Amino acid sequence: NILTDLVKVSNIGSDKNILTEGDIIIPKLQPQMGNFFLNEKHNKYIGSSELIEYKIKKNYNPLFLYYLFTSKRFLNSLINLESGKTHRRVNPDDLIKVKIPLISIEKQNNIIDKIKPLLDRINEQRHNLKPVKEIINKTILSVTNMNMKKAEFKKEEINHLSSLVETANDELKFDISLK
């Protein structure tokens, strides 16, 4: 339920959906991977047309449903609903037909109250993690004994970036032959 690498956009360049109405977002394409997320505050997202948003009824705790839907047993059962050979998907209408256990909201809230301290600890630890790319870059630099500042300087020395117009206006003449 953690969205990463979000990018603000000003226009949509393809067949994307605007996601804002649903409480939980579930992908049609390979939902058994568990890439669901809650959108209880109804933030505006642009996502793949493979994402379907669903409203959660008042008699269900959204976090309880999220953890129920992302449980191993539930995700494994989604495999039986898939169709298609190359890009296996679940029909959104079939997802609505899935039976959900009717557990009192009080019991759901009680279960979430027990899970919440663990979630808070996990999220706290997640904030302390360094970005993966930063760790990889530092590891590569330490193994190869590369000096990053020297590497950047060398890159500037070697690469001369200019536009085609600038190059055409230079006094240098180039001979280009295509074979």
N, C-alpha and C positions, 0 to 999 in steps of 0.2 A: 504494500500500500504506500510505497515511497516513489514519487515521481522524480526522475532525475533528468538532467540535460534539457530542461525546458528552455525554449527560445521564444522571445516575443516576436510576433509577426504582424505586419500591417495588411497583408493581402494573402489570399489563398490561391495557389497556383495549380491545383489539381482537384481531384474528387475527394475532398475532405469533409468531415462532418464538424459542425460546431456543437460541442458538448457543454451543456449548461443546465439542462432540466433534470437529469437523472441523479439519483443518490448513489448508485453504484454503476460502474462502467465495466462491461465484460466483453472480451473480444470474441467474435464469431470464429476467427481463425485460430485453431489450436488452443481452445480455452483450458484444456487440461494442463497447460503450462502455468496456470494460476496468475496470469498478469492482469488481475482485477484491481480496481482502485475505487475508493470512496470519494464522492464529491458532494458531501453533505452541505457545504456552504454554497454550492452551485456556482463555483468559479467557472469562468468561460475558458474552455480549451478547444483547440482545433486538433482533431485526431483523424486517424484512418477511418475510412468508411467501413472497416471491419470491426469497429468499436460500437457497441450498442449500450445505450443507457437505460436503466430501469429505476423506477420509483420503489421505495421501500415503504410498506404499510406501517402505520403507527404502532401496531402491536409487535413490531420487531425492532430490536436494537441493531442499528446499522453495523456496529463493530462485531456483534455476535454473528450476524449474517455473513459478514466478510470472512471471519475465521471459519465459519461453517463451510462456506463455498470454497475456501482455499485449503480445506482439510484434504489429506491424502485420499481418503475414501471417496469424497465428493468428486475430486478431480479425476480419479480413476474411472468413476462412473460416467463422466462426460465423454470418454472415449467411445462408449457404446452409442452415443448420439451423433457421432461424426459421420459425415458423408463426403464423397468426393475422393478422387484418387491422388491427384497431385497436391492440391491445396485443401487439406481436410478441414471442414468447418462444421459448426453446429448451427442448425436453423434457429434463429431467435425465438420463433414460436415454440420450438421444442424446449427451450430453456424455461419458458414461462410454465410449461406443463410439469416441470420437475417438482415432486412433492417435497415440501419442507416440513420438518417436524414442528408441530404446534406446541411450543414450550412457553409457559407464562412469561410475560415481560419481566416480572420480578426475578424469576430464575435466570433469565438471560442477563439481566443487569448484575445479578449476583456473580455469575460466571465472569463477566467482563471486569467487575470490581476485583476479582482475584487475579486476572490477567494484567490489569492496568499497571501495577507496580513493576512488573517484568518489562512491559512495553516501554515504560518511562526510562528504565535502566538501559534498555537496548538503544533507544533513541538518543539518550545522553552519550552513550559510547559511540554511536554512529557520527555524532557531531565532532568527536575527538579524532576521527579517522582522517588521515591525509588523503587527498585525491590520488587515485591509482596512477594516473599519468605522472604525477610528481614523484611518486615512489619509484616508478620504472625508470624515469629520467635520471634520478640520483643514483640508482643501482648501475645503470649503464655507464654513467660518468665515472663512478668509483671503480668499476671493473676495467674500463678501458683507459683509465688515468687521463681522460680528456679534460682540458680546462675549458669550461663553457664560454668564458669571455673571449678566450683565444679563438675558439671555434667560430663564434659569431663574427669576430673581426676578420677571420680568414674567409668566411662566407661572403662578407661585404666586399672583400678584396677581389674575390673570384667572380662574383655575380654583379653585373652592371645591368640594372633594370632601366629600361626606357621604353617609351611608346614607339610605335611604328612611325608616327609622324616625326618624332624627334630624330629617329634613326635616319629617315629619309632626308631630313634637313641638314644632317651632319655633312661635313666636307668629305668624309670617308666614302669611298665607293665600294660596293660589294658586288661580287659576281656570284650569282646563284644559278646553279644548273640542276634541273630535276631529272632524275633517271628513273 
